[in-house]
Amino acid sequence: VRRQLADCRAEAERRGWRVAGEYVDDDLSASSYGRRGRPEYRRLLADIGAGVVDAVICWHIDRLHRQPIELEEFVKVCTTAGVSDVVTLHGDFNLGSGDGLLVARLLAAVAANESDAKSRRSRRKMEELAQQGRPHGGGPRPFGFQADRVSHDPAEAEVIRQLAARVLAGESVSSVCRWLQESGIATVTGAVWRPPSLRDMLLSPRIWGMRQHRGQVAGPGVWEPIIDAA
């Protein structure tokens, strides 16, 4: 993103344009429309509508949009505000002309297809990892395991065994949760244990050595179980 910003600033200087604002959604994909959203992109739309900016420079058109529906919203806002100049480091688009809009729509369709293809490859990779019993590397490490998600954390693994034994003996999840809090044993993110998170951990197939994928047990994991299947 830093390199893209530098290139865009240089382009504004070359054209003699004053930069009215910079809008950076770092680590947020242009394909996140309708999910996490992009707050800086939404701010850009608001500023276009308010007349704060009269042209847009972006490194590539797919930095703005990867969904055709989002392009159409952008075009509507620009048309209402009288903004037609969209400049990229790979070509200019006049959204006020039929040909310029056609090219932008074609590129948005191509970007959407590329995003879908990436998602398909990612899903296939996740399925392959699950079939091989290998761990998924995203998010915090699971309680009871070290950072490699395969080796046990000896202290946490012993805690899991104690928790499982106590719950199987009839003690409530709320009761053992209070014990964890009183003992100063936190989650891997340092949070206080709550009954829902503790229940999820105790019911996770991972702790008895199984790999889970999309809510289903896919098969044995490559790690040793912390508690036995029984």
C-alpha positions as semicolon CSV with decimal commas, in nm:
position;residue;x (nm);y (nm);z (nm)
1;V;0,000;0,000;0,000
2;R;0,286;0,241;0,076
3;R;0,425;0,191;-0,275
4;Q;0,083;0,239;-0,429
5;L;0,034;0,563;-0,235
6;A;0,373;0,693;-0,348
7;D;0,288;0,618;-0,711
8;C;-0,052;0,788;-0,682
9;R;0,098;1,097;-0,519
10;A;0,353;1,120;-0,799
11;E;0,073;1,097;-1,056
12;A;-0,121;1,376;-0,885
13;E;0,192;1,593;-0,885
14;R;0,255;1,518;-1,253
15;R;-0,098;1,632;-1,338
16;G;-0,078;1,937;-1,114
17;W;-0,369;1,811;-0,902
18;R;-0,401;1,902;-0,535
19;V;-0,462;1,596;-0,319
20;A;-0,781;1,659;-0,123
21;G;-0,764;1,332;0,071
22;E;-0,613;0,984;0,085
23;Y;-0,831;0,681;0,148
24;V;-0,652;0,368;0,262
25;D;-0,819;0,043;0,368
26;D;-0,502;-0,150;0,448
27;D;-0,547;-0,530;0,481
28;L;-0,908;-0,503;0,362
29;S;-0,970;-0,659;0,024
30;A;-1,179;-0,482;-0,238
31;S;-1,379;-0,806;-0,250
32;S;-1,496;-0,757;0,111
33;Y;-1,801;-0,559;-0,005
34;G;-2,104;-0,656;0,202
35;R;-1,898;-0,841;0,461
36;R;-1,639;-0,651;0,665
37;G;-1,680;-0,347;0,444
38;R;-1,418;-0,081;0,376
39;P;-1,466;0,229;0,593
40;E;-1,221;0,448;0,401
41;Y;-1,385;0,356;0,071
42;R;-1,722;0,451;0,219
43;R;-1,567;0,782;0,327
44;L;-1,446;0,837;-0,030
45;L;-1,799;0,790;-0,162
46;A;-1,928;1,037;0,096
47;D;-1,664;1,294;-0,001
48;I;-1,743;1,253;-0,371
49;G;-2,109;1,308;-0,295
50;A;-2,029;1,614;-0,084
51;G;-1,811;1,770;-0,355
52;V;-1,489;1,741;-0,155
53;V;-1,314;1,569;-0,447
54;D;-1,368;1,611;-0,821
55;A;-1,147;1,328;-0,947
56;V;-1,008;0,999;-0,819
57;I;-0,662;0,847;-0,856
58;C;-0,607;0,482;-0,769
59;W;-0,317;0,250;-0,840
60;H;-0,536;0,008;-1,038
61;I;-0,910;-0,010;-1,094
62;D;-0,924;-0,337;-0,897
63;R;-0,799;-0,145;-0,592
64;L;-1,137;0,030;-0,602
65;H;-1,367;-0,259;-0,691
66;R;-1,370;-0,633;-0,725
67;Q;-1,747;-0,663;-0,738
68;P;-1,958;-0,531;-1,031
69;I;-2,234;-0,425;-0,790
70;E;-1,989;-0,199;-0,610
71;L;-1,873;-0,043;-0,937
72;E;-2,233;0,043;-1,024
73;E;-2,277;0,213;-0,687
74;F;-1,954;0,408;-0,744
75;V;-2,067;0,516;-1,092
76;K;-2,403;0,632;-0,955
77;V;-2,236;0,844;-0,685
78;C;-1,988;0,992;-0,935
79;T;-2,258;1,065;-1,193
80;T;-2,474;1,244;-0,937
81;A;-2,176;1,451;-0,821
82;G;-2,052;1,524;-1,172
83;V;-1,724;1,338;-1,124
84;S;-1,608;1,158;-1,437
85;D;-1,227;1,144;-1,408
86;V;-1,099;0,818;-1,259
87;V;-0,724;0,789;-1,309
88;T;-0,520;0,475;-1,253
89;L;-0,150;0,410;-1,304
90;H;-0,258;0,173;-1,581
91;G;-0,498;0,397;-1,772
92;D;-0,771;0,660;-1,732
93;F;-1,145;0,604;-1,727
94;N;-1,407;0,859;-1,823
95;L;-1,714;0,729;-1,645
96;G;-1,920;0,990;-1,825
97;S;-1,867;0,816;-2,160
98;G;-2,017;0,491;-2,274
99;D;-1,683;0,344;-2,378
100;G;-1,511;0,437;-2,051
101;L;-1,792;0,285;-1,847
102;L;-1,787;-0,030;-2,060
103;V;-1,414;-0,081;-2,000
104;A;-1,458;-0,023;-1,625
105;R;-1,740;-0,278;-1,616
106;L;-1,536;-0,534;-1,808
107;L;-1,241;-0,492;-1,571
108;A;-1,472;-0,521;-1,269
109;A;-1,608;-0,849;-1,408
110;V;-1,253;-0,978;-1,464
111;A;-1,152;-0,875;-1,109
112;A;-1,459;-1,051;-0,964
113;N;-1,368;-1,368;-1,153
114;E;-1,008;-1,350;-1,027
115;S;-1,136;-1,307;-0,670
116;D;-1,369;-1,606;-0,708
117;A;-1,088;-1,817;-0,853
118;K;-0,865;-1,725;-0,558
119;S;-1,141;-1,825;-0,316
120;R;-1,187;-2,157;-0,495
121;R;-0,813;-2,229;-0,475
122;S;-0,811;-2,137;-0,107
123;R;-1,107;-2,364;-0,032
124;R;-0,943;-2,650;-0,221
125;K;-0,621;-2,599;-0,024
126;M;-0,816;-2,607;0,302
127;E;-0,986;-2,932;0,195
128;E;-0,647;-3,083;0,110
129;L;-0,505;-2,985;0,451
130;A;-0,807;-3,138;0,623
131;Q;-0,780;-3,463;0,427
132;Q;-0,414;-3,488;0,527
133;G;-0,500;-3,418;0,891
134;R;-0,278;-3,110;0,896
135;P;-0,375;-2,807;1,104
136;H;-0,514;-2,484;0,968
137;G;-0,279;-2,193;1,031
138;G;-0,524;-1,904;1,075
139;G;-0,617;-1,729;1,397
140;P;-0,484;-1,782;1,750
141;R;-0,333;-2,118;1,835
142;P;-0,569;-2,367;1,999
143;F;-0,554;-2,398;2,379
144;G;-0,343;-2,700;2,470
145;F;-0,112;-2,669;2,171
146;Q;0,201;-2,476;2,092
147;A;0,234;-2,228;1,803
148;D;0,289;-2,509;1,549
149;R;-0,063;-2,636;1,640
150;V;0,074;-2,991;1,655
151;S;0,297;-3,007;1,965
152;H;0,120;-3,008;2,301
153;D;0,166;-2,728;2,549
154;P;0,229;-2,954;2,852
155;A;0,070;-2,724;3,113
156;E;-0,238;-2,645;2,907
157;A;-0,282;-3,007;2,797
158;E;-0,288;-3,112;3,163
159;V;-0,551;-2,846;3,232
160;I;-0,767;-2,989;2,952
161;R;-0,738;-3,339;3,100
162;Q;-0,845;-3,209;3,440
163;L;-1,137;-3,018;3,289
164;A;-1,255;-3,319;3,090
165;A;-1,235;-3,547;3,394
166;R;-1,429;-3,304;3,615
167;V;-1,705;-3,243;3,359
168;L;-1,738;-3,617;3,287
169;A;-1,767;-3,673;3,661
170;G;-2,071;-3,447;3,667
171;E;-1,933;-3,103;3,751
172;S;-2,095;-2,818;3,558
173;V;-1,915;-2,618;3,293
174;S;-1,989;-2,302;3,492
175;S;-1,821;-2,451;3,797
176;V;-1,499;-2,549;3,620
177;C;-1,504;-2,212;3,445
178;R;-1,499;-2,042;3,786
179;W;-1,211;-2,268;3,887
180;L;-1,013;-2,154;3,582
181;Q;-1,079;-1,790;3,667
182;E;-0,982;-1,837;4,032
183;S;-0,667;-2,022;3,927
184;G;-0,564;-1,741;3,692
185;I;-0,571;-1,967;3,385
186;A;-0,660;-1,756;3,081
187;T;-0,736;-1,838;2,719
188;V;-0,457;-1,818;2,460
189;T;-0,552;-1,454;2,393
190;G;-0,535;-1,369;2,764
191;A;-0,912;-1,348;2,805
192;V;-1,113;-1,485;3,095
193;W;-1,276;-1,820;3,029
194;R;-1,653;-1,810;2,981
195;P;-1,886;-2,115;2,971
196;P;-1,956;-2,095;2,593
197;S;-1,586;-2,080;2,498
198;L;-1,497;-2,351;2,748
199;R;-1,776;-2,574;2,620
200;D;-1,659;-2,526;2,262
201;M;-1,304;-2,619;2,359
202;L;-1,411;-2,934;2,545
203;L;-1,633;-3,043;2,256
204;S;-1,366;-2,978;1,993
205;P;-1,260;-3,299;1,811
206;R;-0,907;-3,154;1,805
207;I;-0,840;-3,244;2,168
208;W;-0,902;-3,612;2,097
209;G;-0,682;-3,603;1,787
210;M;-0,926;-3,541;1,506
211;R;-0,915;-3,282;1,227
212;Q;-1,233;-3,083;1,180
213;H;-1,334;-2,908;0,857
214;R;-1,650;-2,708;0,793
215;G;-1,801;-2,832;1,117
216;Q;-1,742;-3,200;1,037
217;V;-1,475;-3,447;1,149
218;A;-1,256;-3,502;0,843
219;G;-1,033;-3,770;0,995
220;P;-0,736;-3,817;1,229
221;G;-0,504;-3,523;1,279
222;V;-0,126;-3,540;1,258
223;W;-0,102;-3,451;1,629
224;E;-0,128;-3,674;1,934
225;P;-0,463;-3,654;2,117
226;I;-0,476;-3,482;2,454
227;I;-0,762;-3,699;2,577
228;D;-0,857;-4,039;2,440
229;A;-1,156;-4,089;2,213
230;A;-1,361;-4,264;2,481
